[in-house]
Amino acid sequence: MELTPAYDLCPQIRSGETSSQALAFDRKGARESSFAAVVAAAPVYGLSTAQAREIVDSQVAVIKHDFDEAADMAKLTRAPRKFLWHRQILNPDASYGYISA
């Protein structure tokens, strides 16, 4: 079994902090790339708010813990790492309105 390729990665320069997904992820058409929006959509996927928060918090922790190792594997130099971190990877906008569990 293999994971499918990522389809909504956006490595180009972002003009601001806000971003959105290519596909809507709730029944109202939400596309906002934020933890709060994803948690609000949890019932659509049969998850409680607490379960959704646990998933988000776990994913953020993994990203923070493993970013440098992943960047090493991708052979990124210091400049691209610095460019990606808190721009494409864990952009501050993603956490606006979200309080960790």
C-alpha positions as CSV (number, residue, x, y, z in Angstrom):
1,M,0.0,0.0,0.0
2,E,1.3,3.5,-0.9
3,L,0.1,7.0,-0.1
4,T,-1.2,9.0,-3.0
5,P,0.9,12.0,-4.1
6,A,0.2,15.3,-2.4
7,Y,-2.1,17.4,-4.7
8,D,-2.4,20.7,-3.0
9,L,1.2,21.7,-2.2
10,C,2.0,25.3,-3.2
11,P,5.8,25.9,-3.3
12,Q,5.7,29.2,-5.1
13,I,6.1,32.5,-3.3
14,R,3.1,33.5,-1.3
15,S,2.1,37.2,-1.5
16,G,0.5,37.2,2.0
17,E,-0.3,34.9,4.8
18,T,-3.7,33.7,3.8
19,S,-4.2,30.7,1.5
20,S,-6.8,28.2,0.6
21,Q,-7.2,24.6,-0.5
22,A,-7.9,23.7,-4.1
23,L,-10.8,21.5,-3.0
24,A,-13.6,22.4,-0.6
25,F,-13.5,20.3,2.6
26,D,-16.9,20.8,4.1
27,R,-20.5,20.9,2.9
28,K,-20.5,24.7,2.8
29,G,-17.6,24.9,0.4
30,A,-14.9,25.9,3.0
31,R,-11.4,26.1,1.5
32,E,-9.6,28.2,4.0
33,S,-6.2,26.8,5.0
34,S,-6.6,27.1,8.7
35,F,-6.7,24.7,11.7
36,A,-9.9,26.3,13.0
37,A,-11.7,25.8,9.7
38,V,-10.6,22.1,9.5
39,V,-11.6,21.5,13.1
40,A,-15.0,23.1,12.4
41,A,-15.5,20.6,9.5
42,A,-14.7,17.6,11.8
43,P,-18.3,16.4,12.0
44,V,-18.4,16.0,8.2
45,Y,-15.7,13.3,8.6
46,G,-17.3,11.6,11.7
47,L,-14.9,13.2,14.1
48,S,-15.6,15.1,17.3
49,T,-14.0,18.5,17.8
50,A,-11.7,16.9,20.4
51,Q,-10.5,14.2,18.0
52,A,-9.9,16.8,15.2
53,R,-7.9,19.0,17.6
54,E,-5.8,16.0,18.6
55,I,-5.1,15.2,15.0
56,V,-4.1,18.9,14.2
57,D,-2.0,19.2,17.3
58,S,-0.2,15.9,16.5
59,Q,0.5,16.9,12.9
60,V,1.9,20.3,14.0
61,A,4.1,18.5,16.6
62,V,5.4,16.1,13.9
63,I,6.1,18.9,11.5
64,K,8.0,21.0,14.1
65,H,10.0,17.9,15.2
66,D,10.8,16.5,11.7
67,F,11.1,19.6,9.5
68,D,14.9,19.7,9.7
69,E,15.3,16.0,9.0
70,A,12.9,16.3,6.0
71,A,14.8,19.3,4.7
72,D,18.1,17.4,5.1
73,M,16.7,14.5,3.1
74,A,15.6,17.0,0.4
75,K,19.1,18.5,0.5
76,L,17.7,22.0,1.1
77,T,20.3,24.6,2.0
78,R,19.8,27.2,4.7
79,A,18.1,29.8,2.5
80,P,15.3,27.6,1.2
81,R,14.7,26.2,4.6
82,K,14.4,29.6,6.1
83,F,12.1,30.7,3.2
84,L,9.7,27.7,3.6
85,W,9.5,27.8,7.4
86,H,6.6,29.9,8.6
87,R,5.7,30.8,5.0
88,Q,4.7,27.6,3.3
89,I,5.3,25.3,6.3
90,L,3.2,26.3,9.4
91,N,2.3,29.8,8.1
92,P,1.0,31.9,11.1
93,D,-2.3,32.3,9.3
94,A,-3.0,28.6,9.7
95,S,-3.3,29.0,13.4
96,Y,-5.3,32.2,13.7
97,G,-8.5,31.5,15.7
98,Y,-7.2,28.1,16.8
99,I,-6.4,27.2,20.4
100,S,-4.5,23.9,20.9
101,A,-6.3,21.2,22.8
